[in-house]
């Protein structure tokens, strides 16, 4: 059974940083586009950033551009989201998502990790 497990969330003060991790037992991990999404209370889930199976990265959320970096380590079967200069509006549950680059039916979500930005 495929599992994606996020970690690294928590409470951080405004201006602080967090690094989220997503570990997945995907085989092969390198064939999957990895992405991070977030969902704030009362809002729809939104795409934050993604990194393709070929290592191409993009930050989709305008409010986070310049403050987040997505990366992956195929050997460790992990994806990361480094977030800096966090703001209270960044408070949300952050989800890891994996989708096979060719067979889009292979599509998986993690359970989410809470990020709270507050003083």
OpenMM code with the backbone's topology and positions (N, CA, C; nanometers):
from openmm import Vec3, app, unit

residues = "UNK UNK UNK UNK UNK UNK UNK UNK UNK UNK UNK UNK UNK UNK UNK UNK UNK UNK UNK UNK UNK UNK UNK UNK UNK UNK UNK UNK UNK UNK UNK UNK UNK UNK UNK UNK UNK UNK UNK UNK UNK UNK UNK UNK UNK UNK UNK UNK UNK UNK UNK UNK UNK UNK UNK UNK UNK UNK UNK UNK UNK UNK UNK UNK UNK UNK UNK UNK UNK UNK UNK UNK UNK UNK UNK UNK UNK UNK UNK UNK UNK UNK UNK UNK UNK UNK UNK UNK UNK UNK UNK UNK UNK UNK UNK UNK UNK UNK UNK UNK UNK UNK UNK UNK UNK UNK UNK UNK UNK UNK UNK UNK UNK UNK UNK UNK UNK UNK UNK".split()
positions = [
    Vec3(0.0841, -0.1179, 0.0000),
    Vec3(0.0000, 0.0000, 0.0000),
    Vec3(0.0888, 0.1245, 0.0000),
    Vec3(0.0594, 0.2153, -0.0923),
    Vec3(0.1396, 0.3368, -0.1009),
    Vec3(0.1061, 0.4291, 0.0147),
    Vec3(0.2102, 0.4840, 0.0740),
    Vec3(0.1909, 0.5798, 0.1820),
    Vec3(0.2798, 0.7010, 0.1609),
    Vec3(0.2220, 0.8170, 0.1848),
    Vec3(0.2972, 0.9409, 0.1894),
    Vec3(0.2813, 0.9955, 0.3304),
    Vec3(0.3925, 1.0236, 0.3951),
    Vec3(0.3879, 1.0691, 0.5336),
    Vec3(0.4601, 1.2024, 0.5439),
    Vec3(0.3830, 1.3043, 0.5837),
    Vec3(0.4418, 1.4372, 0.6016),
    Vec3(0.4907, 1.4538, 0.7450),
    Vec3(0.5898, 1.5393, 0.7605),
    Vec3(0.6395, 1.5752, 0.8927),
    Vec3(0.7004, 1.7137, 0.8844),
    Vec3(0.7261, 1.7704, 1.0019),
    Vec3(0.7936, 1.8996, 1.0061),
    Vec3(0.7034, 2.0185, 1.0341),
    Vec3(0.5744, 1.9950, 1.0420),
    Vec3(0.4842, 2.1045, 1.0738),
    Vec3(0.4930, 2.1408, 1.2207),
    Vec3(0.4229, 2.2490, 1.2557),
    Vec3(0.4225, 2.2902, 1.3958),
    Vec3(0.3872, 2.4360, 1.4097),
    Vec3(0.4146, 2.4877, 1.5271),
    Vec3(0.3886, 2.6286, 1.5583),
    Vec3(0.5167, 2.7085, 1.5404),
    Vec3(0.5068, 2.8162, 1.4657),
    Vec3(0.6226, 2.9008, 1.4405),
    Vec3(0.5799, 3.0460, 1.4476),
    Vec3(0.6689, 3.1311, 1.4918),
    Vec3(0.6381, 3.2732, 1.5000),
    Vec3(0.6469, 3.3377, 1.3618),
    Vec3(0.5743, 3.4460, 1.3427),
    Vec3(0.5875, 3.5183, 1.2153),
    Vec3(0.7330, 3.5533, 1.1871),
    Vec3(0.7718, 3.5342, 1.0611),
    Vec3(0.9097, 3.5572, 1.0223),
    Vec3(0.9976, 3.4339, 1.0343),
    Vec3(0.9442, 3.3294, 1.0946),
    Vec3(1.0216, 3.2080, 1.1134),
    Vec3(1.0212, 3.1178, 0.9911),
    Vec3(1.0874, 3.0042, 1.0051),
    Vec3(1.1017, 2.9098, 0.8949),
    Vec3(1.0620, 2.7697, 0.9402),
    Vec3(1.0197, 2.6924, 0.8421),
    Vec3(0.9915, 2.5512, 0.8640),
    Vec3(1.0340, 2.4732, 0.7403),
    Vec3(1.0728, 2.3503, 0.7628),
    Vec3(1.1016, 2.2605, 0.6515),
    Vec3(1.0115, 2.1391, 0.6647),
    Vec3(0.9229, 2.1245, 0.5694),
    Vec3(0.8331, 2.0097, 0.5685),
    Vec3(0.8962, 1.8975, 0.4879),
    Vec3(0.8729, 1.7759, 0.5336),
    Vec3(0.9241, 1.6582, 0.4640),
    Vec3(0.8091, 1.5653, 0.4289),
    Vec3(0.8261, 1.4954, 0.3181),
    Vec3(0.7276, 1.3972, 0.2759),
    Vec3(0.8029, 1.2717, 0.2364),
    Vec3(0.7776, 1.1646, 0.3072),
    Vec3(0.8412, 1.0370, 0.2772),
    Vec3(0.7385, 0.9459, 0.2112),
    Vec3(0.7776, 0.8861, 0.0996),
    Vec3(0.6835, 0.8023, 0.0263),
    Vec3(0.7439, 0.6706, -0.0155),
    Vec3(0.6676, 0.5632, 0.0000),
    Vec3(0.7160, 0.4311, -0.0401),
    Vec3(0.6742, 0.4021, -0.1841),
    Vec3(0.7038, 0.4978, -0.2716),
    Vec3(0.6691, 0.4843, -0.4129),
    Vec3(0.7824, 0.4150, -0.4860),
    Vec3(0.7458, 0.3328, -0.5822),
    Vec3(0.8468, 0.2625, -0.6610),
    Vec3(0.8183, 0.2717, -0.8100),
    Vec3(0.9097, 0.3345, -0.8870),
    Vec3(1.0223, 0.4108, -0.8334),
    Vec3(0.9797, 0.5525, -0.7976),
    Vec3(1.0323, 0.6025, -0.6905),
    Vec3(0.9986, 0.7372, -0.6435),
    Vec3(1.0299, 0.8414, -0.7496),
    Vec3(1.1343, 0.8181, -0.8246),
    Vec3(1.1799, 0.9145, -0.9240),
    Vec3(1.0815, 0.9342, -1.0385),
    Vec3(0.9831, 0.8467, -1.0527),
    Vec3(0.8859, 0.8589, -1.1614),
    Vec3(0.7661, 0.9459, -1.1271),
    Vec3(0.7672, 1.0012, -1.0095),
    Vec3(0.6519, 1.0774, -0.9626),
    Vec3(0.6796, 1.2268, -0.9548),
    Vec3(0.5832, 1.3043, -1.0018),
    Vec3(0.5829, 1.4468, -0.9720),
    Vec3(0.5354, 1.4632, -0.8290),
    Vec3(0.6131, 1.5366, -0.7506),
    Vec3(0.5787, 1.5611, -0.6111),
    Vec3(0.5329, 1.7054, -0.5971),
    Vec3(0.4308, 1.7244, -0.5185),
    Vec3(0.3818, 1.8606, -0.4977),
    Vec3(0.3342, 1.8784, -0.3547),
    Vec3(0.3252, 2.0035, -0.3173),
    Vec3(0.2730, 2.0407, -0.1863),
    Vec3(0.1520, 2.1302, -0.2076),
    Vec3(0.0503, 2.1038, -0.1283),
    Vec3(-0.0727, 2.1803, -0.1312),
    Vec3(-0.1032, 2.2240, 0.0117),
    Vec3(-0.1894, 2.3210, 0.0247),
    Vec3(-0.2301, 2.3593, 0.1594),
    Vec3(-0.3784, 2.3937, 0.1614),
    Vec3(-0.4350, 2.3790, 0.2795),
    Vec3(-0.5759, 2.4111, 0.2976),
    Vec3(-0.5947, 2.4802, 0.4312),
    Vec3(-0.6370, 2.6043, 0.4235),
    Vec3(-0.6656, 2.6813, 0.5436),
    Vec3(-0.8115, 2.6601, 0.5832),
    Vec3(-0.8458, 2.6826, 0.7084),
    Vec3(-0.9844, 2.6639, 0.7527),
    Vec3(-1.0824, 2.7453, 0.6682),
    Vec3(-1.1841, 2.6790, 0.6191),
    Vec3(-1.2867, 2.7465, 0.5416),
    Vec3(-1.2491, 2.7785, 0.3994),
    Vec3(-1.1314, 2.7325, 0.3565),
    Vec3(-1.0854, 2.7617, 0.2207),
    Vec3(-1.0603, 2.6324, 0.1443),
    Vec3(-1.0514, 2.6458, 0.0128),
    Vec3(-1.0234, 2.5304, -0.0702),
    Vec3(-0.8751, 2.4967, -0.0653),
    Vec3(-0.8464, 2.3711, -0.0940),
    Vec3(-0.7073, 2.3294, -0.1018),
    Vec3(-0.6437, 2.3950, -0.2244),
    Vec3(-0.5190, 2.4420, -0.2072),
    Vec3(-0.4517, 2.5096, -0.3165),
    Vec3(-0.3102, 2.4559, -0.3341),
    Vec3(-0.2662, 2.4563, -0.4583),
    Vec3(-0.1329, 2.4075, -0.4913),
    Vec3(-0.0296, 2.5109, -0.4515),
    Vec3(0.0704, 2.4672, -0.3777),
    Vec3(0.1776, 2.5572, -0.3348),
    Vec3(0.2950, 2.5507, -0.4325),
    Vec3(0.3467, 2.4308, -0.4533),
    Vec3(0.4646, 2.4148, -0.5380),
    Vec3(0.4739, 2.2707, -0.5833),
    Vec3(0.5448, 2.2495, -0.6935),
    Vec3(0.5649, 2.1132, -0.7390),
    Vec3(0.7034, 2.0973, -0.7989),
    Vec3(0.7481, 1.9724, -0.7989),
    Vec3(0.8739, 1.9366, -0.8624),
    Vec3(0.8470, 1.8117, -0.9439),
    Vec3(0.8765, 1.8194, -1.0724),
    Vec3(0.8436, 1.7086, -1.1610),
    Vec3(0.9414, 1.5923, -1.1431),
    Vec3(0.9069, 1.4825, -1.2082),
    Vec3(0.9943, 1.3660, -1.2051),
    Vec3(1.1306, 1.3984, -1.2668),
    Vec3(1.1346, 1.5031, -1.3449),
    Vec3(1.2576, 1.5415, -1.4124),
    Vec3(1.3285, 1.6564, -1.3413),
    Vec3(1.2765, 1.6919, -1.2232),
    Vec3(1.3440, 1.7911, -1.1409),
    Vec3(1.3078, 1.9353, -1.1698),
    Vec3(1.2084, 1.9573, -1.2543),
    Vec3(1.1659, 2.0944, -1.2841),
    Vec3(1.0744, 2.1429, -1.1721),
    Vec3(1.1070, 2.2566, -1.1182),
    Vec3(1.0309, 2.3070, -1.0046),
    Vec3(0.9474, 2.4288, -1.0438),
    Vec3(0.8409, 2.4471, -0.9722),
    Vec3(0.7599, 2.5671, -0.9896),
    Vec3(0.6868, 2.5973, -0.8609),
    Vec3(0.6734, 2.7237, -0.8310),
    Vec3(0.5955, 2.7697, -0.7166),
    Vec3(0.4698, 2.8321, -0.7735),
    Vec3(0.3567, 2.7743, -0.7426),
    Vec3(0.2324, 2.8164, -0.8046),
    Vec3(0.1596, 2.9261, -0.7272),
    Vec3(0.1844, 2.9293, -0.5971),
    Vec3(0.1125, 3.0234, -0.5133),
    Vec3(0.1887, 3.1546, -0.5102),
    Vec3(0.1283, 3.2579, -0.5659),
    Vec3(0.1961, 3.3871, -0.5798),
    Vec3(0.2414, 3.4431, -0.4458),
    Vec3(0.1601, 3.4230, -0.3451),
    Vec3(0.1909, 3.4801, -0.2135),
    Vec3(0.3135, 3.4164, -0.1490),
    Vec3(0.3535, 3.3001, -0.2006),
    Vec3(0.4678, 3.2304, -0.1421),
    Vec3(0.5939, 3.2400, -0.2274),
    Vec3(0.5819, 3.2960, -0.3461),
    Vec3(0.6991, 3.3050, -0.4334),
    Vec3(0.8087, 3.3856, -0.3655),
    Vec3(0.9297, 3.3324, -0.3721),
    Vec3(1.0427, 3.3957, -0.3062),
    Vec3(1.0601, 3.3529, -0.1619),
    Vec3(0.9604, 3.2811, -0.1092),
    Vec3(0.9681, 3.2387, 0.0312),
    Vec3(0.9709, 3.0872, 0.0466),
    Vec3(0.9449, 3.0128, -0.0600),
    Vec3(0.9448, 2.8675, -0.0496),
    Vec3(1.0344, 2.8055, -0.1555),
    Vec3(1.0888, 2.6908, -0.1196),
    Vec3(1.1694, 2.6119, -0.2119),
    Vec3(1.1259, 2.4672, -0.1999),
    Vec3(1.0982, 2.4058, -0.3140),
    Vec3(1.0636, 2.2647, -0.3140),
    Vec3(1.1817, 2.1869, -0.3675),
    Vec3(1.2043, 2.0697, -0.3108),
    Vec3(1.3152, 1.9868, -0.3551),
    Vec3(1.2786, 1.8395, -0.3340),
    Vec3(1.3645, 1.7542, -0.3840),
    Vec3(1.3415, 1.6115, -0.3668),
    Vec3(1.4745, 1.5396, -0.3561),
    Vec3(1.4704, 1.4236, -0.2922),
    Vec3(1.5861, 1.3365, -0.2821),
    Vec3(1.5358, 1.1976, -0.3191),
    Vec3(1.5599, 1.1579, -0.4421),
    Vec3(1.5055, 1.0303, -0.4892),
    Vec3(1.5641, 0.9109, -0.4151),
    Vec3(1.6892, 0.9236, -0.3749),
    Vec3(1.7522, 0.8129, -0.3018),
    Vec3(1.6849, 0.7906, -0.1666),
    Vec3(1.6391, 0.8993, -0.1071),
    Vec3(1.5709, 0.8891, 0.0225),
    Vec3(1.4198, 0.8791, 0.0061),
    Vec3(1.3738, 0.8851, -0.1189),
    Vec3(1.2294, 0.8808, -0.1461),
    Vec3(1.1574, 0.9887, -0.0663),
    Vec3(1.2052, 1.1086, -0.0794),
    Vec3(1.1498, 1.2173, -0.0004),
    Vec3(1.1404, 1.3452, -0.0818),
    Vec3(1.0424, 1.4251, -0.0438),
    Vec3(1.0258, 1.5580, -0.0992),
    Vec3(1.0238, 1.6566, 0.0161),
    Vec3(1.0690, 1.7804, -0.0105),
    Vec3(1.0806, 1.8781, 0.0958),
    Vec3(1.0207, 2.0109, 0.0526),
    Vec3(0.9697, 2.0833, 0.1498),
    Vec3(0.9220, 2.2192, 0.1248),
    Vec3(0.9832, 2.3088, 0.2322),
    Vec3(1.0776, 2.3902, 0.1902),
    Vec3(1.1394, 2.4864, 0.2800),
    Vec3(1.0606, 2.6162, 0.2728),
    Vec3(1.0125, 2.6619, 0.3855),
    Vec3(0.9331, 2.7839, 0.3900),
    Vec3(0.9995, 2.8848, 0.4826),
    Vec3(1.0189, 3.0040, 0.4322),
    Vec3(1.0853, 3.1099, 0.5081),
    Vec3(0.9944, 3.2317, 0.5218),
    Vec3(1.0305, 3.3150, 0.6148),
    Vec3(0.9560, 3.4396, 0.6394),
    Vec3(0.8056, 3.4115, 0.6458),
    Vec3(0.7712, 3.3183, 0.7286),
    Vec3(0.6317, 3.2766, 0.7370),
    Vec3(0.5434, 3.3857, 0.7946),
    Vec3(0.4201, 3.3869, 0.7464),
    Vec3(0.3218, 3.4860, 0.7883),
    Vec3(0.1992, 3.4142, 0.8464),
    Vec3(0.1215, 3.4831, 0.9278),
    Vec3(0.0006, 3.4198, 0.9820),
    Vec3(-0.0911, 3.3637, 0.8731),
    Vec3(-0.0946, 3.4272, 0.7564),
    Vec3(-0.1786, 3.3784, 0.6466),
    Vec3(-0.1298, 3.2457, 0.5902),
    Vec3(-0.0108, 3.2047, 0.6278),
    Vec3(0.0400, 3.0756, 0.5824),
    Vec3(-0.0116, 2.9605, 0.6682),
    Vec3(-0.0828, 2.9933, 0.7728),
    Vec3(-0.1395, 2.8900, 0.8592),
    Vec3(-0.2365, 2.8030, 0.7806),
    Vec3(-0.2112, 2.6724, 0.7821),
    Vec3(-0.2923, 2.5791, 0.7049),
    Vec3(-0.2436, 2.4375, 0.7328),
    Vec3(-0.3201, 2.3423, 0.6845),
    Vec3(-0.2711, 2.2050, 0.6795),
    Vec3(-0.2024, 2.1884, 0.5447),
    Vec3(-0.0802, 2.1394, 0.5484),
    Vec3(-0.0018, 2.1217, 0.4268),
    Vec3(-0.0002, 1.9731, 0.3899),
    Vec3(-0.0324, 1.9476, 0.2641),
    Vec3(-0.0438, 1.8110, 0.2153),
    Vec3(0.0605, 1.7823, 0.1084),
    Vec3(0.1130, 1.6631, 0.1122),
    Vec3(0.2032, 1.6133, 0.0089),
    Vec3(0.1214, 1.5337, -0.0926),
    Vec3(0.1569, 1.5479, -0.2182),
    Vec3(0.0860, 1.4780, -0.3253),
    Vec3(0.1877, 1.4195, -0.4223),
    Vec3(0.1577, 1.3007, -0.4712),
    Vec3(0.2440, 1.2358, -0.5696),
    Vec3(0.1595, 1.1887, -0.6871),
    Vec3(0.2090, 1.2121, -0.8066),
    Vec3(0.1404, 1.1644, -0.9265),
    Vec3(0.2444, 1.1147, -1.0264),
    Vec3(0.2222, 0.9946, -1.0780),
    Vec3(0.3142, 0.9374, -1.1747),
    Vec3(0.3199, 1.0265, -1.2990),
    Vec3(0.4406, 1.0454, -1.3506),
    Vec3(0.4565, 1.1410, -1.4603),
    Vec3(0.3851, 1.0966, -1.5871),
    Vec3(0.3654, 0.9630, -1.6027),
    Vec3(0.3030, 0.9127, -1.7247),
    Vec3(0.1639, 0.8550, -1.6990),
    Vec3(0.1530, 0.7765, -1.5939),
    Vec3(0.0248, 0.7156, -1.5597),
    Vec3(-0.0412, 0.7986, -1.4508),
    Vec3(-0.1186, 0.8982, -1.4919),
    Vec3(-0.1740, 0.9938, -1.3949),
    Vec3(-0.2747, 0.9305, -1.3003),
    Vec3(-0.3152, 0.8066, -1.3297),
    Vec3(-0.4050, 0.7368, -1.2382),
    Vec3(-0.3368, 0.6961, -1.1096),
    Vec3(-0.2048, 0.6939, -1.1113),
    Vec3(-0.1278, 0.6657, -0.9892),
    Vec3(-0.1091, 0.7989, -0.9180),
    Vec3(-0.1968, 0.8223, -0.8228),
    Vec3(-0.2142, 0.9556, -0.7630),
    Vec3(-0.2374, 0.9356, -0.6144),
    Vec3(-0.1521, 0.9966, -0.5304),
    Vec3(-0.1590, 0.9695, -0.3860),
    Vec3(-0.1454, 1.0971, -0.3048),
    Vec3(-0.2121, 1.0962, -0.1893),
    Vec3(-0.2066, 1.2090, -0.0960),
    Vec3(-0.1576, 1.1625, 0.0408),
    Vec3(-0.0866, 1.2519, 0.1073),
    Vec3(-0.0531, 1.2283, 0.2458),
    Vec3(-0.1667, 1.2737, 0.3362),
    Vec3(-0.1483, 1.2543, 0.4655),
    Vec3(-0.2534, 1.2865, 0.5614),
    Vec3(-0.2499, 1.4329, 0.6047),
    Vec3(-0.1428, 1.5018, 0.5729),
    Vec3(-0.1327, 1.6432, 0.6045),
    Vec3(-0.0567, 1.6699, 0.7332),
    Vec3(0.0036, 1.7871, 0.7392),
    Vec3(0.0723, 1.8318, 0.8603),
    Vec3(0.0336, 1.9778, 0.8858),
    Vec3(0.0021, 2.0063, 1.0107),
    Vec3(-0.0470, 2.1402, 1.0455),
    Vec3(0.0691, 2.2371, 1.0606),
    Vec3(0.0557, 2.3512, 0.9966),
    Vec3(0.1491, 2.4618, 1.0137),
    Vec3(0.0706, 2.5796, 1.0700),
    Vec3(0.1136, 2.6279, 1.1843),
    Vec3(0.0483, 2.7419, 1.2481),
    Vec3(0.1511, 2.8523, 1.2690),
    Vec3(0.1218, 2.9683, 1.2128),
    Vec3(0.2114, 3.0823, 1.2259),
    Vec3(0.1439, 3.1849, 1.3161),
    Vec3(0.1991, 3.1991, 1.4327),
    Vec3(0.1363, 3.2862, 1.5318),
    Vec3(0.2379, 3.3289, 1.6355),
    Vec3(0.2183, 3.4489, 1.6879),
    Vec3(0.3043, 3.4959, 1.7955),
    Vec3(0.2414, 3.4641, 1.9313),
] * unit.nanometer
topology = app.Topology()
chain = topology.addChain("A")
for resn in residues:
    res = topology.addResidue(resn, chain)
    for name in ("N", "CA", "C"):
        topology.addAtom(name, app.Element.getBySymbol(name[0]), res)
